[in-house]
């Protein structure tokens, strides 16, 4: 049963009101109290609140509100005074931590791209949790608190170039999109590659995505094979050192009816009934004829003029249906004569 956002909010507030005072009384701090409350009401214990996008939106709003309140207490002059620690201490922390964890990951046999990604992710801290802890202990304005704030601020700034570096899939996708798959032939245009959907991250602005999901498709000619395209895609992804999985789905194979008796009969019938000279074409979109063609028979698709195909209020002229019926009839006469 789907729960409303209002019900979820009531659960959050109730859990916070109960757990946070208890955690503070035990000397654990409010942050740990919130974490314990999340574990209790989450999907792994009592399942009062499941894992969904609404929860992420509420969490992100809470982080933004807390940072806004902390920002109200910060003076611009203080930020200028901290420019040295921000760049020096903050930069050193990020670089040294990234290097240390990257080396450890390399020792365990990971590829360098994965090792650097892990190092950059583990070099970052949760700004919300650390600032909340410093505020509760009234250390934010102390020397240690200002140093910690400098490190956190540099980490938040460093996230932007890190995200750019972590998009290791981007060069591979760009190469796939630019790849020349084949030249087509007299009946088919060259094979094309389209990316229809990209999805990454949780929706939160302060979480580095751990994976990227891409949905793509091939519109391929008879010059390429399914196996050949799959092998070439894997080779490109391997070249870029990506840790990936592919879930292939084949909706149909391209088919071609060679010039012969069927095509001649259809063209002659259209000419006789409508007065129009026709040229066979493989363009115009996907045809259900691809399912019949696998049976080894010749397939030709023809129909009425449809200028509104796939549009609102799609329609054809009723008179065209009479013409189409006559075209079918004349085609059968010619083939069976």
Backbone bond lengths (Angstrom), bond angles and torsions (degrees), N, CA, C in turn:
res aa  C-N    CA-C-N  psi(-1)  N-CA   C-N-CA  omega(-1)  CA-C   N-CA-C  phi
1 X - - - 1.456 - - 1.526 109.43 -
2 X 1.331 116.81 129.66 1.444 121.46 -179.09 1.528 109.49 -73.78
3 X 1.320 115.09 135.32 1.450 120.89 179.41 1.518 109.10 -100.57
4 X 1.317 114.87 144.49 1.449 119.19 -179.79 1.523 109.98 -77.43
5 X 1.330 115.34 158.69 1.459 120.80 178.13 1.524 110.96 -63.06
6 X 1.335 116.89 -34.62 1.462 120.77 178.94 1.521 111.00 -64.39
7 X 1.329 117.01 -40.97 1.461 120.69 177.83 1.528 110.28 -64.84
8 X 1.346 116.74 -42.42 1.465 120.35 177.95 1.524 111.13 -61.06
9 X 1.340 116.37 -42.14 1.459 120.09 179.56 1.524 111.10 -61.90
10 X 1.338 117.11 -39.77 1.460 120.67 177.87 1.522 110.96 -63.12
11 X 1.327 116.78 -39.52 1.463 120.79 178.16 1.532 110.11 -64.35
12 X 1.346 117.11 -44.09 1.467 121.14 179.36 1.525 111.07 -58.52
13 X 1.330 115.68 -49.68 1.462 120.39 -176.72 1.521 111.59 -64.32
14 X 1.328 116.51 -41.96 1.467 120.08 179.68 1.522 110.71 -62.95
15 X 1.321 116.12 -45.37 1.466 120.08 -179.99 1.519 111.19 -63.12
16 X 1.338 116.93 -39.65 1.461 120.43 -180.00 1.524 111.21 -67.39
17 X 1.333 116.40 -43.24 1.468 120.54 -178.86 1.532 111.09 -62.46
18 X 1.321 116.91 -33.95 1.459 120.58 -178.38 1.525 111.68 -82.75
19 X 1.330 117.46 -47.54 1.467 120.52 -169.73 1.521 113.68 -80.51
20 X 1.337 117.74 -38.76 1.464 119.82 -174.73 1.529 112.39 -64.24
21 X 1.336 120.41 -48.54 1.477 118.84 177.35 1.526 113.16 -59.16
22 X 1.353 116.23 -37.95 1.459 119.18 178.72 1.529 110.62 -64.56
23 X 1.334 116.38 -43.11 1.467 120.51 179.99 1.524 110.96 -64.02
24 X 1.317 117.47 -40.19 1.466 120.69 178.69 1.529 110.96 -65.77
25 X 1.328 115.72 -40.51 1.466 118.91 -179.19 1.532 110.42 -64.74
26 X 1.327 115.52 -32.97 1.469 119.81 178.49 1.519 112.60 -83.47
27 X 1.344 116.58 0.36 1.458 120.67 179.17 1.510 114.33 77.65
28 X 1.337 117.44 18.76 1.467 121.12 -178.37 1.520 113.05 -89.79
29 X 1.332 117.39 -19.23 1.462 120.25 -178.50 1.518 111.84 90.33
30 X 1.321 114.99 156.35 1.465 119.97 -176.73 1.523 112.35 -69.24
31 X 1.340 117.35 -32.36 1.464 120.15 -178.48 1.526 110.62 -60.11
32 X 1.325 115.98 -48.23 1.463 119.54 178.82 1.529 110.39 -65.61
33 X 1.334 116.36 -32.45 1.458 119.57 176.39 1.514 111.96 -62.48
34 X 1.327 116.33 -43.72 1.474 119.94 176.95 1.530 110.99 -63.04
35 X 1.338 116.23 -40.46 1.467 119.12 179.95 1.526 111.29 -63.70
36 X 1.327 116.50 -42.86 1.468 119.99 178.78 1.528 110.43 -63.59
37 X 1.337 116.25 -41.29 1.465 119.79 178.57 1.524 110.77 -61.31
38 X 1.347 116.46 -41.37 1.457 119.88 179.01 1.514 112.58 -62.77
39 X 1.334 116.46 -40.30 1.463 120.08 178.19 1.525 110.75 -63.78
40 X 1.341 116.51 -41.40 1.463 120.73 -175.63 1.526 111.51 -67.54
41 X 1.342 117.15 -45.57 1.471 119.66 -175.17 1.528 112.51 -89.31
42 X 1.333 116.66 -5.63 1.459 120.51 -175.97 1.519 113.51 -77.29
43 X 1.351 115.92 -178.12 1.473 120.38 -173.62 1.516 114.86 -70.47
44 X 1.357 117.82 -11.60 1.460 118.98 -175.25 1.525 113.24 -95.48
45 X 1.354 117.33 -7.74 1.460 119.81 174.41 1.527 110.21 -121.37
46 X 1.346 116.63 -93.08 1.467 118.86 -175.72 1.529 113.30 -89.65
47 X 1.317 117.69 -11.22 1.467 122.33 173.53 1.537 112.97 56.47
48 X 1.339 115.32 38.65 1.463 118.45 173.76 1.520 110.86 -69.02
49 X 1.326 115.50 -33.44 1.465 121.23 179.80 1.517 107.54 -130.74
50 X 1.334 116.91 122.59 1.449 121.09 179.17 1.511 111.66 -84.58
51 X 1.316 116.23 174.21 1.466 121.94 177.31 1.519 108.69 -82.54
52 X 1.336 117.71 110.80 1.455 121.28 179.33 1.515 110.01 -149.19
53 X 1.321 116.18 173.68 1.457 121.05 -176.46 1.523 112.29 -66.89
54 X 1.336 117.49 -31.96 1.456 120.18 -179.52 1.527 111.35 -60.56
55 X 1.329 116.50 -38.06 1.455 120.22 178.67 1.524 110.24 -62.73
56 X 1.327 117.01 -42.24 1.459 120.65 179.99 1.520 111.32 -63.81
57 X 1.333 117.34 -38.60 1.461 119.83 178.95 1.523 110.87 -64.59
58 X 1.321 116.99 -41.78 1.465 120.52 178.53 1.525 110.36 -64.49
59 X 1.333 116.73 -43.40 1.462 120.62 -179.70 1.523 111.06 -63.29
60 X 1.316 116.65 -43.55 1.460 119.96 -179.95 1.525 110.78 -63.53
61 X 1.323 117.40 -40.32 1.465 120.54 178.57 1.525 110.82 -63.25
62 X 1.336 116.33 -39.28 1.461 119.54 179.35 1.521 112.02 -64.64
63 X 1.337 117.22 -41.50 1.461 120.76 178.41 1.528 110.71 -63.58
64 X 1.328 116.38 -44.89 1.462 120.32 -179.89 1.525 110.82 -62.03
65 X 1.332 117.61 -42.10 1.462 121.17 -179.79 1.520 111.17 -64.36
66 X 1.340 117.02 -41.60 1.452 119.68 179.45 1.532 111.48 -64.52
67 X 1.341 116.59 -43.36 1.464 119.97 178.25 1.524 110.95 -64.14
68 X 1.318 117.21 -35.18 1.458 120.88 177.57 1.532 110.74 -63.51
69 X 1.329 117.11 -43.40 1.462 120.49 179.57 1.524 111.45 -65.25
70 X 1.331 116.88 -38.64 1.466 120.17 177.40 1.522 110.11 -67.24
71 X 1.339 116.67 -38.08 1.454 120.20 178.84 1.508 113.33 -62.88
72 X 1.330 116.64 -28.80 1.464 119.71 178.29 1.524 111.89 -63.91
73 X 1.337 116.37 -25.64 1.453 120.40 -177.41 1.530 112.76 -92.79
74 X 1.322 117.23 -5.95 1.463 120.58 -177.72 1.522 110.98 -91.17
75 X 1.306 115.45 138.02 1.455 121.14 177.84 1.530 109.37 -97.68
76 X 1.335 118.07 137.78 1.475 119.42 177.11 1.522 112.32 -56.05
77 X 1.331 116.01 -34.99 1.469 118.95 179.73 1.526 111.05 -63.60
78 X 1.351 116.15 -34.77 1.457 119.54 178.71 1.528 111.15 -66.59
79 X 1.322 116.40 -39.25 1.463 119.26 177.71 1.521 111.37 -63.02
80 X 1.326 116.52 -37.87 1.460 119.86 178.99 1.526 110.73 -67.27
81 X 1.338 116.27 -37.07 1.456 119.77 178.15 1.530 111.55 -67.08
82 X 1.318 115.84 -27.23 1.462 120.48 -177.27 1.524 113.41 -90.20
83 X 1.345 117.11 6.50 1.467 118.79 -176.35 1.519 111.77 -60.70
84 X 1.349 116.56 -35.47 1.458 119.68 177.94 1.518 112.61 -65.36
85 X 1.352 117.88 -54.62 1.469 119.16 176.79 1.521 113.84 -60.48
86 X 1.343 116.50 -34.06 1.459 118.82 -179.35 1.519 111.05 -60.71
87 X 1.349 115.20 -48.57 1.464 119.64 -178.41 1.520 111.48 -78.62
88 X 1.328 116.17 -43.26 1.462 119.76 -175.63 1.514 113.38 -72.97
89 X 1.335 115.20 -66.12 1.470 119.25 -177.17 1.524 110.79 -67.85
90 X 1.348 115.94 -46.05 1.458 118.91 -179.83 1.521 112.61 -61.65
91 X 1.340 116.32 -44.75 1.460 119.45 179.47 1.510 112.68 -64.90
92 X 1.346 116.27 -40.41 1.462 120.12 179.44 1.521 110.99 -64.17
93 X 1.339 116.07 -41.70 1.462 119.20 -179.95 1.521 111.36 -60.82
94 X 1.328 117.11 -46.51 1.463 120.80 -177.83 1.526 110.76 -65.73
95 X 1.331 117.23 -46.57 1.465 120.65 -177.42 1.526 112.02 -65.82
96 X 1.346 116.89 -46.81 1.460 120.07 -177.15 1.525 111.43 -67.73
97 X 1.335 116.47 -41.24 1.467 119.26 179.57 1.525 110.51 -66.81
98 X 1.339 116.99 -41.67 1.462 120.28 177.60 1.519 110.68 -60.40
99 X 1.349 116.58 -44.76 1.463 120.83 -179.64 1.525 111.25 -63.34
100 X 1.339 117.05 -43.02 1.468 120.70 -177.05 1.525 111.34 -63.90
101 X 1.321 117.05 -49.54 1.465 119.62 -178.83 1.527 111.92 -70.01
102 X 1.330 117.37 -30.30 1.463 119.67 176.88 1.520 110.86 -65.78
103 X 1.331 116.40 -41.52 1.465 120.33 178.71 1.523 110.48 -63.37
104 X 1.333 116.09 -42.59 1.466 119.77 178.66 1.528 110.53 -61.66
105 X 1.325 116.44 -42.56 1.461 119.97 179.53 1.521 111.22 -64.64
106 X 1.340 117.44 -38.21 1.464 120.51 177.48 1.524 111.34 -64.75
107 X 1.338 116.29 -37.37 1.465 119.97 178.53 1.525 110.74 -61.81
108 X 1.338 116.36 -33.79 1.466 120.41 179.84 1.524 111.97 -83.12
109 X 1.336 117.99 7.21 1.454 121.00 171.59 1.509 116.32 91.09
110 X 1.319 118.65 11.31 1.455 120.20 178.26 1.522 110.88 -77.78
111 X 1.335 116.90 153.68 1.453 120.61 175.32 1.523 109.42 -66.88
112 X 1.359 115.89 155.66 1.458 118.34 -173.34 1.521 111.67 -63.73
113 X 1.356 117.70 -32.11 1.461 118.81 178.05 1.526 111.14 -63.05
114 X 1.334 115.95 -43.25 1.460 119.78 178.81 1.525 111.06 -68.19
115 X 1.328 116.24 -38.67 1.464 119.98 -178.98 1.528 111.26 -63.19
116 X 1.326 116.74 -44.91 1.467 120.11 179.18 1.524 110.71 -65.31
117 X 1.330 116.61 -40.32 1.466 119.73 178.82 1.521 110.79 -61.05
118 X 1.334 117.25 -45.01 1.466 120.74 178.59 1.522 110.44 -63.61
119 X 1.339 117.14 -42.20 1.462 120.64 178.85 1.519 112.56 -60.33
120 X 1.333 117.42 -44.12 1.465 120.47 -179.97 1.525 111.47 -66.30
121 X 1.326 116.83 -39.47 1.470 120.11 179.99 1.522 110.74 -65.29
122 X 1.337 117.42 -44.66 1.467 120.82 -177.81 1.518 112.99 -75.67
123 X 1.324 118.51 -10.76 1.465 120.37 177.67 1.523 112.34 -80.82
124 X 1.328 116.97 -9.09 1.460 121.10 -176.58 1.525 111.61 -98.36
125 X 1.323 115.37 151.62 1.458 122.40 177.89 1.518 109.33 -117.07
126 X 1.318 116.11 167.30 1.457 121.26 175.22 1.519 108.85 -85.53
127 X 1.321 116.17 107.36 1.463 120.38 179.86 1.521 111.27 -58.00
128 X 1.303 116.99 -41.68 1.463 120.83 -177.30 1.525 111.39 -62.31
129 X 1.336 117.27 -46.57 1.466 120.58 -176.73 1.525 110.99 -68.02
130 X 1.335 117.10 -45.09 1.465 120.03 -177.12 1.525 111.23 -66.45
131 X 1.323 117.98 -45.12 1.464 120.30 179.71 1.524 111.56 -64.27
132 X 1.324 116.76 -38.27 1.461 119.71 177.68 1.527 110.51 -63.01
133 X 1.327 116.07 -41.79 1.466 119.97 179.02 1.518 111.20 -65.46
134 X 1.328 117.72 -42.88 1.463 121.22 178.64 1.522 111.54 -64.50
135 X 1.316 116.20 -39.16 1.464 120.24 179.76 1.519 111.01 -65.63
136 X 1.330 117.13 -43.44 1.467 120.30 179.80 1.522 111.58 -62.09
137 X 1.313 116.81 -35.88 1.464 120.69 -178.75 1.527 112.11 -90.25
138 X 1.326 116.19 4.46 1.468 122.63 178.34 1.528 111.18 56.25
139 X 1.327 114.60 40.81 1.466 120.61 -179.28 1.523 112.42 -108.88
140 X 1.340 117.47 -0.54 1.456 119.35 -174.16 1.518 112.36 -63.06
141 X 1.331 117.11 -33.42 1.470 120.86 -178.20 1.517 112.88 -93.56
142 X 1.326 117.15 -0.47 1.459 120.06 177.23 1.528 110.30 -79.44
143 X 1.325 116.53 171.38 1.470 120.34 179.38 1.526 111.57 -62.74
144 X 1.343 115.59 -41.88 1.463 119.24 178.45 1.522 110.45 -66.65
145 X 1.343 116.30 -38.61 1.452 119.72 179.49 1.517 111.99 -66.16
146 X 1.343 116.93 -39.75 1.458 120.18 178.86 1.529 111.54 -67.60
147 X 1.328 115.82 -37.11 1.466 119.25 176.77 1.529 110.55 -64.54
148 X 1.335 115.71 -43.69 1.463 119.68 177.86 1.520 111.01 -62.59
149 X 1.323 115.32 -40.93 1.463 119.28 178.78 1.528 110.86 -63.17
150 X 1.332 117.24 -37.47 1.464 121.12 178.19 1.521 110.91 -62.11
151 X 1.325 115.83 -43.33 1.469 119.91 178.90 1.523 110.74 -64.06
152 X 1.323 116.30 -44.21 1.463 120.30 -179.74 1.521 111.48 -63.19
153 X 1.322 116.28 -40.77 1.462 119.93 -179.25 1.525 110.68 -65.29
154 X 1.334 116.73 -41.35 1.469 118.50 177.89 1.527 110.71 -65.05
155 X 1.336 117.12 -38.24 1.460 119.76 178.31 1.524 111.06 -61.12
156 X 1.340 116.47 -42.15 1.463 119.44 179.19 1.521 111.17 -63.68
157 X 1.337 116.59 -37.26 1.467 120.01 177.97 1.529 110.36 -70.00
158 X 1.337 115.75 -38.08 1.469 120.18 -176.70 1.527 112.51 -70.48
159 X 1.328 117.71 -17.56 1.464 120.19 -178.51 1.522 111.00 -59.60
160 X 1.338 117.35 -36.86 1.464 120.78 -176.00 1.528 111.58 -62.34
161 X 1.358 119.23 -54.96 1.478 117.01 176.89 1.524 113.00 -65.74
162 X 1.335 117.34 -29.03 1.463 119.38 177.39 1.521 110.97 -63.34
163 X 1.337 115.89 -43.35 1.463 119.44 178.71 1.524 110.57 -60.36
164 X 1.340 115.65 -39.66 1.462 119.26 179.16 1.531 110.81 -64.26
165 X 1.342 116.31 -39.28 1.456 120.11 -179.95 1.522 111.95 -73.03
166 X 1.354 116.09 -32.23 1.454 119.36 -177.94 1.523 113.17 -75.20
167 X 1.332 116.51 -14.00 1.466 119.07 178.08 1.522 109.60 -76.99
168 X 1.315 115.33 59.71 1.461 120.43 -177.77 1.517 111.88 -68.76
169 X 1.334 116.20 -18.25 1.456 119.19 179.04 1.524 111.87 -75.37
170 X 1.341 117.19 -20.44 1.462 120.02 -175.16 1.533 112.90 -59.97
171 X 1.346 119.82 -48.14 1.475 118.16 178.04 1.526 112.74 -61.19
172 X 1.331 116.56 -36.75 1.464 119.16 179.73 1.523 110.88 -66.78
173 X 1.333 116.73 -42.92 1.461 119.90 178.42 1.521 110.93 -65.20
174 X 1.336 116.07 -37.87 1.462 119.54 178.40 1.531 110.76 -63.96
175 X 1.327 116.75 -39.74 1.473 119.65 178.97 1.523 110.71 -68.00
176 X 1.337 116.81 -38.93 1.466 119.24 177.30 1.527 110.93 -62.17
177 X 1.334 116.01 -41.55 1.463 119.69 -178.91 1.526 112.04 -68.58
178 X 1.342 116.68 -29.73 1.464 120.45 -178.08 1.525 113.04 -93.07
179 X 1.315 117.54 -6.80 1.468 121.44 -176.53 1.536 111.14 -63.91
180 X 1.331 115.29 138.81 1.464 121.40 174.70 1.522 107.30 -93.17
181 X 1.318 116.69 106.60 1.459 120.92 -171.64 1.525 112.10 -83.09
182 X 1.317 118.13 -43.08 1.464 121.93 174.46 1.528 108.45 -166.31
183 X 1.310 116.24 175.27 1.466 121.77 -178.28 1.522 113.09 -96.91
184 X 1.347 116.97 2.25 1.454 118.17 -174.32 1.519 110.39 69.46
185 X 1.312 116.48 -162.21 1.458 120.62 176.34 1.528 109.38 -153.32
186 X 1.299 116.60 -165.96 1.464 119.57 -176.26 1.525 112.41 -64.90
187 X 1.324 117.18 -17.63 1.462 120.44 -175.51 1.533 113.41 -113.05
188 X 1.341 117.31 -22.24 1.455 121.35 -176.90 1.528 110.68 -123.71
189 X 1.342 117.59 142.35 1.465 120.10 170.77 1.526 109.20 -71.57
190 X 1.331 118.64 166.18 1.467 120.73 178.49 1.529 111.56 -58.90
191 X 1.304 116.09 150.53 1.459 121.68 176.87 1.519 110.00 -61.44
192 X 1.331 116.87 136.75 1.468 121.43 -178.53 1.524 109.84 -122.14
193 X 1.338 114.65 153.13 1.467 123.20 -178.72 1.516 108.32 -121.01
194 X 1.340 117.63 125.97 1.459 121.51 -179.03 1.527 110.07 -127.18
195 X 1.343 116.09 135.48 1.463 122.19 172.60 1.524 106.84 -97.14
196 X 1.319 116.87 117.48 1.463 120.47 -175.42 1.520 113.39 -101.17
197 X 1.345 117.92 -17.35 1.456 119.28 -175.73 1.525 109.82 -157.33
198 X 1.338 116.19 133.29 1.461 122.71 173.85 1.521 108.34 -128.12
199 X 1.326 116.66 134.07 1.454 120.03 -178.72 1.521 109.28 -144.79
200 X 1.354 115.58 132.45 1.459 119.93 179.45 1.520 109.04 -156.92
201 X 1.318 116.19 150.36 1.457 120.63 175.74 1.516 112.93 87.56
202 X 1.336 114.54 176.80 1.460 121.99 -176.99 1.512 113.09 -103.68
203 X 1.326 117.41 -7.78 1.454 121.06 -173.59 1.509 112.21 103.76
204 X 1.343 117.24 -18.88 1.460 120.80 177.63 1.524 110.02 -81.74
205 X 1.330 116.42 146.85 1.460 120.57 -177.03 1.522 112.79 -85.85
206 X 1.321 117.99 -9.77 1.470 120.23 -176.60 1.523 112.39 -114.88
207 X 1.332 116.85 22.45 1.462 121.86 178.78 1.523 109.02 -122.29
208 X 1.343 116.70 122.00 1.461 120.68 178.91 1.520 109.27 -75.15
209 X 1.331 118.29 126.33 1.475 120.40 -178.51 1.517 111.41 -62.74
210 X 1.318 115.02 141.72 1.452 119.92 178.23 1.512 113.59 -95.31
211 X 1.335 117.07 -14.81 1.450 119.82 -179.99 1.527 109.64 -154.53
212 X 1.299 114.95 162.45 1.461 122.69 177.60 1.521 108.39 -127.79
213 X 1.321 116.00 130.95 1.466 121.22 176.63 1.525 109.00 -109.32
214 X 1.304 116.26 128.00 1.461 122.02 179.77 1.523 109.43 -124.71
215 X 1.312 115.71 134.62 1.468 121.67 174.50 1.531 107.05 -110.52
216 X 1.315 116.50 122.27 1.463 120.08 -179.02 1.524 108.93 -136.36
217 X 1.314 115.26 165.56 1.461 119.12 178.29 1.518 110.32 -146.62
218 X 1.316 114.43 154.83 1.462 122.90 174.95 1.522 109.05 -107.63
219 X 1.315 115.51 136.95 1.463 121.36 164.36 1.526 105.03 -109.90
220 X 1.332 115.28 95.91 1.458 117.97 -167.82 1.518 112.24 -111.38
221 X 1.312 113.04 151.95 1.461 121.59 -177.48 1.519 109.79 -92.83
222 X 1.313 115.39 179.76 1.460 120.36 177.86 1.525 111.92 -73.65
223 X 1.343 117.31 -3.41 1.461 120.65 176.65 1.528 111.87 -80.05
224 X 1.328 117.69 -14.64 1.463 122.12 179.50 1.518 109.51 -120.03
225 X 1.333 115.19 155.88 1.460 121.26 177.53 1.526 109.62 -115.37
226 X 1.316 115.45 160.38 1.466 120.17 178.32 1.521 110.39 -59.92
227 X 1.318 116.63 -47.94 1.463 120.85 -177.62 1.526 111.36 -63.23
228 X 1.345 116.22 -39.97 1.462 119.71 -179.67 1.512 112.39 -64.78
229 X 1.318 117.48 -42.63 1.466 120.86 178.84 1.526 111.07 -65.67
230 X 1.319 116.92 -41.11 1.461 120.10 179.21 1.526 110.92 -62.80
231 X 1.316 117.36 -41.87 1.461 120.87 179.89 1.522 111.41 -65.68
232 X 1.323 117.67 -39.15 1.471 120.60 -179.30 1.522 111.44 -69.55
233 X 1.341 117.60 -37.18 1.460 120.40 176.41 1.530 110.37 -63.67
234 X 1.317 117.23 -46.31 1.464 120.82 179.28 1.522 111.49 -61.54
235 X 1.336 117.07 -38.68 1.464 120.56 179.82 1.523 111.39 -63.82
236 X 1.327 117.71 -39.99 1.470 121.03 179.21 1.521 110.62 -67.59
237 X 1.319 117.32 -43.56 1.463 120.17 179.41 1.525 111.04 -65.59
238 X 1.336 117.14 -38.32 1.470 120.60 177.60 1.520 110.80 -64.82
239 X 1.318 116.94 -37.53 1.462 120.91 -178.64 1.528 111.52 -61.39
240 X 1.335 116.53 -31.20 1.463 120.74 -179.68 1.529 112.63 -91.59
241 X 1.316 117.16 5.82 1.459 120.80 174.12 1.508 114.52 67.47
242 X 1.316 118.57 32.88 1.457 121.54 -177.19 1.527 111.51 -87.84
243 X 1.307 115.80 145.24 1.462 122.44 170.76 1.522 106.02 -93.34
244 X 1.321 117.87 106.54 1.458 120.47 -168.21 1.521 111.14 -140.48
245 X 1.305 115.21 164.83 1.464 122.47 170.06 1.525 107.21 -137.86
246 X 1.321 116.25 145.92 1.460 122.28 -178.18 1.523 109.32 -120.68
247 X 1.315 115.53 133.48 1.458 121.62 176.84 1.528 107.36 -118.94
248 X 1.328 115.75 97.05 1.457 120.99 -174.46 1.532 110.76 -85.11
249 X 1.320 115.58 143.36 1.473 122.18 174.40 1.522 107.89 -135.99
250 X 1.320 116.71 126.19 1.461 122.10 -178.20 1.520 109.26 -105.20
251 X 1.328 116.63 112.67 1.465 120.42 -179.65 1.525 112.19 -86.37
252 X 1.316 117.32 -18.06 1.457 120.07 179.25 1.513 111.29 165.98
253 X 1.322 115.96 158.30 1.455 122.10 178.70 1.524 110.39 -99.50
254 X 1.327 117.55 147.08 1.462 118.95 174.98 1.526 110.12 -66.02
255 X 1.299 116.51 145.35 1.461 120.02 179.06 1.525 109.29 -133.34
256 X 1.302 116.05 157.39 1.463 121.36 -178.35 1.521 109.16 -143.63
257 X 1.315 116.32 124.68 1.456 122.28 173.53 1.525 108.15 -94.21
258 X 1.303 116.44 113.03 1.451 121.15 -176.46 1.538 110.91 -68.66
259 X 1.335 117.05 153.62 1.483 119.82 175.94 1.520 110.45 -54.11
260 X 1.331 115.22 135.61 1.453 119.62 -178.45 1.516 110.60 176.13
261 X 1.298 116.53 -155.42 1.456 122.48 -172.77 1.529 112.24 -61.88
262 X 1.344 117.91 -42.63 1.474 120.34 -177.42 1.522 111.02 -66.47
263 X 1.313 117.05 -48.51 1.463 120.07 -179.71 1.525 110.93 -63.30
264 X 1.319 116.61 -40.20 1.468 119.74 179.48 1.525 111.13 -63.73
265 X 1.324 116.95 -41.05 1.467 120.57 -178.62 1.527 110.89 -66.61
266 X 1.346 117.00 -41.86 1.470 120.48 179.53 1.525 110.60 -65.46
267 X 1.340 117.05 -45.87 1.465 120.30 -179.05 1.520 111.62 -62.80
268 X 1.346 116.65 -41.83 1.463 120.47 -179.84 1.529 111.35 -66.49
269 X 1.339 117.14 -36.96 1.462 120.50 -179.91 1.521 111.21 -69.25
270 X 1.326 117.58 -41.37 1.462 120.71 177.74 1.530 110.19 -62.72
271 X 1.338 115.63 -41.50 1.464 120.32 179.30 1.526 110.57 -63.04
272 X 1.318 116.56 -41.44 1.467 120.18 -176.61 1.524 112.11 -71.04
273 X 1.333 117.58 -36.95 1.465 121.06 -175.07 1.526 112.14 -85.28
274 X 1.340 117.61 -41.89 1.477 120.97 -173.44 1.518 113.32 -107.04
275 X 1.326 116.27 -17.78 1.454 119.22 -176.03 1.512 113.42 80.85
276 X 1.311 117.68 9.33 1.465 121.86 -177.42 1.522 110.64 -102.11
277 X 1.342 115.21 133.79 1.460 120.48 172.67 1.528 108.13 -85.32
278 X 1.311 117.81 135.21 1.468 121.52 -174.96 1.519 111.22 -117.41
279 X 1.336 114.52 158.19 1.461 122.82 175.31 1.519 108.55 -127.70
280 X 1.331 120.27 124.76 1.470 121.68 179.10 1.532 110.81 -59.91
281 X 1.318 116.69 141.68 1.461 121.55 -177.96 1.516 109.43 -144.84
282 X 1.338 116.23 146.80 1.465 121.76 175.00 1.521 111.37 -100.70
283 X 1.338 118.65 2.84 1.462 121.91 179.56 1.516 109.78 -85.28
284 X 1.327 116.15 178.86 1.456 120.23 176.32 1.509 114.46 104.52
285 X 1.335 118.13 4.03 1.456 119.31 176.33 1.514 112.89 106.08
286 X 1.326 114.57 -173.65 1.460 121.21 -176.57 1.518 110.74 -81.16
287 X 1.308 115.79 138.27 1.458 121.10 -179.71 1.527 110.07 -115.81
288 X 1.332 116.34 139.70 1.466 119.78 174.36 1.523 111.72 -67.25
289 X 1.322 116.23 -8.99 1.449 119.75 176.36 1.517 112.95 -62.30
290 X 1.365 116.43 -18.54 1.471 119.06 -179.94 1.526 111.68 -63.02
291 X 1.339 117.42 -26.30 1.460 120.25 178.75 1.529 110.95 -76.15
292 X 1.319 116.74 -33.40 1.460 120.78 179.70 1.524 110.27 -77.06
293 X 1.336 116.48 -34.92 1.463 120.24 -176.93 1.519 111.94 -62.11
294 X 1.351 117.83 -28.84 1.460 120.26 -179.90 1.527 112.17 -66.56
295 X 1.334 117.38 -14.86 1.468 121.23 179.00 1.522 111.76 -81.67
296 X 1.348 116.43 -4.31 1.446 120.56 177.51 1.516 114.60 93.26
297 X 1.304 118.22 8.94 1.455 121.35 -179.37 1.522 110.36 -99.88
298 X 1.331 116.70 161.97 1.457 121.50 176.23 1.533 109.73 -80.32
299 X 1.323 116.28 143.27 1.462 121.21 -176.88 1.523 109.17 -131.70
300 X 1.330 115.69 131.51 1.460 122.31 171.48 1.527 107.49 -131.69
301 X 1.299 116.07 131.29 1.461 120.90 179.12 1.525 109.00 -107.13
302 X 1.316 116.84 127.66 1.453 121.22 175.91 1.516 108.57 -145.45
303 X 1.319 116.27 152.53 1.453 120.46 -177.97 1.512 111.10 -164.42
304 X 1.327 117.19 -175.62 1.468 120.77 -179.22 1.521 111.75 -71.82
305 X 1.312 116.32 162.49 1.462 121.09 175.20 1.525 108.57 -64.00
306 X 1.325 117.41 130.12 1.462 121.10 -176.05 1.516 109.37 -137.48
307 X 1.311 116.24 89.08 1.459 121.24 -179.26 1.524 112.50 -79.43
308 X 1.330 118.06 -9.38 1.464 121.36 -176.91 1.522 111.82 -112.28
309 X 1.336 118.15 20.71 1.454 121.25 -176.32 1.531 110.86 -58.56
310 X 1.338 116.50 135.97 1.466 125.04 179.55 1.529 112.48 61.79
311 X 1.303 118.25 21.91 1.456 121.69 178.10 1.523 109.80 -114.92
312 X 1.339 115.34 169.15 1.462 119.98 175.63 1.528 108.81 -64.58
313 X 1.323 115.93 137.84 1.461 121.99 -179.60 1.523 111.56 61.74
314 X 1.336 115.78 44.09 1.461 120.37 177.75 1.533 109.70 -60.95
315 X 1.314 117.07 138.55 1.469 119.58 -174.43 1.526 110.54 -160.60
316 X 1.342 115.74 161.58 1.463 123.41 172.75 1.523 107.57 -133.89
317 X 1.307 115.52 162.12 1.459 120.17 177.08 1.530 109.73 -74.18
318 X 1.308 116.41 135.15 1.464 120.30 177.70 1.527 111.18 -61.61
319 X 1.334 116.70 -33.72 1.465 120.22 179.70 1.523 111.77 -66.01
320 X 1.362 116.21 -28.72 1.468 119.09 178.71 1.524 111.57 -66.88
321 X 1.334 116.58 -27.80 1.466 119.68 178.87 1.524 110.91 -67.09
322 X 1.324 115.83 -34.90 1.469 118.91 176.38 1.521 110.52 -66.92
323 X 1.331 116.33 -41.17 1.471 119.85 177.67 1.524 110.65 -63.58
324 X 1.344 116.48 -41.50 1.456 120.25 -179.35 1.528 111.10 -63.38
325 X 1.326 116.08 -40.45 1.458 119.98 177.71 1.532 110.78 -59.27
326 X 1.329 116.62 -42.10 1.461 120.77 179.74 1.519 111.34 -67.18
327 X 1.373 116.89 -36.26 1.469 120.50 177.39 1.520 109.81 -62.37
328 X 1.333 117.41 -44.80 1.455 121.23 178.13 1.539 110.28 -60.43
329 X 1.304 116.12 -44.26 1.460 120.47 -177.44 1.526 110.85 -62.78
330 X 1.344 116.04 -47.05 1.462 119.78 -179.03 1.533 111.12 -65.22
331 X 1.340 116.43 -34.31 1.467 119.47 177.62 1.525 110.76 -63.15
332 X 1.325 116.88 -44.54 1.465 120.83 178.41 1.528 111.44 -63.75
333 X 1.328 116.21 -39.11 1.469 119.59 178.56 1.519 110.33 -60.07
334 X 1.346 116.16 -44.37 1.471 120.04 -177.77 1.526 111.50 -69.05
335 X 1.329 117.62 -37.48 1.462 119.98 -177.87 1.528 112.11 -75.18
336 X 1.320 116.61 -31.15 1.471 120.37 -175.81 1.524 113.27 -96.42
337 X 1.307 115.33 -3.08 1.478 118.05 -177.63 1.532 110.28 -67.45
